[in-house]
Amino acid sequence: MRRRDVLAGAALLAGCASAGESVSAARPIIIAHRGASADRPEHTLAAYRLAIAQGADYIEPDLVITKDGVLVCRHENEISETTDVAQRPEFAARRAEKTVDGVTVTGWWVEDFTLDELKTLRCKERLPQLRPANMAYDGQEAIPTFAEVLALAGEAGVGVYPELKHPSYLRGIGLDPVAPFIAAVREAGGQAVADRLFLQCFEIAPLVQIAMMSSIRWRCVQLVSNQGGPWDRRELSYAQMLSDEGLRQIAEYAVGLGPEKSLVIPHDAQNNLAPPSDLVARAHAANLLVHPWTFRPENYFLPMGLRLYRSNLHRPEDVIERGDMRAEVRAFIAAGVDGVFSDAPGLAREALA
C-alpha cells in the first residue's frame, strides 16, 4: 500500500504525519463491545451503563446516520434485527431492498428515518438464539444517539471507542458521517473528549481525513479482518495491509490496529488456540497499539478447549452455555495485546485481575 494512493497531495500527507506519534497503555484496556452486549441488548444505554459498572475502560458505539443527519448507535444501518420496526405498521412502507458494501439486504434502514421517528422504536436482542436471557429486556430501550453516549461516558469518566460504519455507502447517498462525528465531539468538549476516544473504521479514507485535522488531535485505529479488504480501496487486501510495509503505512494515520482475533492467535485443526502469530510484535515495531476483537463468553464463540458444559451430553443447545472466556483473554494478554473488545467486559476485567 502506498500512502499517496490513499490521499492526493503532499500537503495532506504531511498533515497526517503526527498521527503516528508514540502512544502506550499502562495496562491493557477493556473495550465494551456494543456495551455489555452479552447481558443486555447491544447498543442501548442500559448495555453501556452495565459495561461501565462492570469495569470497562471504553464503551463502543457503532455509528450510522439518520435521514436528518444525526449519528445514532446501531450495529448496522439495517435495523430489523435490533429493533421492533417490523412490527410497526406505520413504517411498513419503508421496507426496502438495498445493496451496502456489495451485500444486498431487504429491511428497514436508519437513513430512511428521521431521529424523531427512530426514537419511537424500541431495541431488542440481536442474537436471541444464543442470548435468550437478554430478550427479557426487549422493548425497554430507545436507540441512543452518539451525543447521548458521549454524555454518558463523560459523566462516568470512561472513554468512547466509536466505529464509523459503511462510510463510503453513506457518502454515496449524501450522508457523509465525518462532519457530524467531528461536530458531536466538539460539542461534547473537543480535545478533552478526543483524548479519551479512539475512532475505528474498516475503511481507510475517513481515518486519514480525520487524522490530518490540525484543530483536534485524534487517535485513529485501523480495523482489519482475516478476509477481504477495505471497501474504499477494492484493490487492497487486509493481508497486504498487515505486511511490514502495510503496517508502517497504517502508522502514518493511525495509532492502533484492530485485528480480528484469529490474526493474533489462530486456531488449530481441532479448533483450539494455536501459538500466537508475530502480528503483535510487528505492529508494535511499527508503533501501533493492538486491540483485537471480539471476546464473547458463549461456547459457540470459544475454542474447543475453553468450552464448558453442565453435563457430558454436549447437546446442540449447549452452545449458549458460557465457557472460560477469561482464559482466552489471558492468552491474548500474554501475547502482548494492548486491549480487547469484549461483549462481557466484566469477565475481561476479571481476566486482567
Secondary structure, 3 states (H helix, E strand, C coil): CCHHHHCCCHHHHHHHHHHHCCCCCCCCEEEEECCCCCCCCCCCHHHHHHHHHCCCCEEECEEEECCCCCEEECCCCECCCCECHHHCHHHHHHCEEEEECCEEEEECEHHHCCHHHHCCCCECCCCCCCCHHHHHHCCCCCCCEHHHHHHHHHHHCCEECCEECCHHHHHHCCCCCHHHHHHHHHHHCCHHHHCCECEEECCCHHHHHHHCCCCCCCCEEEEECCCCCCCCCCCCCHHHHCCHHHHHHHCCCCCEEEEEHHHCCCECCCCCECCCCCHHHHHHHCCCEECCECECCEHHHCCHHHCCCCCCCCCHHHHHCECCHHHHHHHHHHCCCCEEEECCHHHHHHHHC
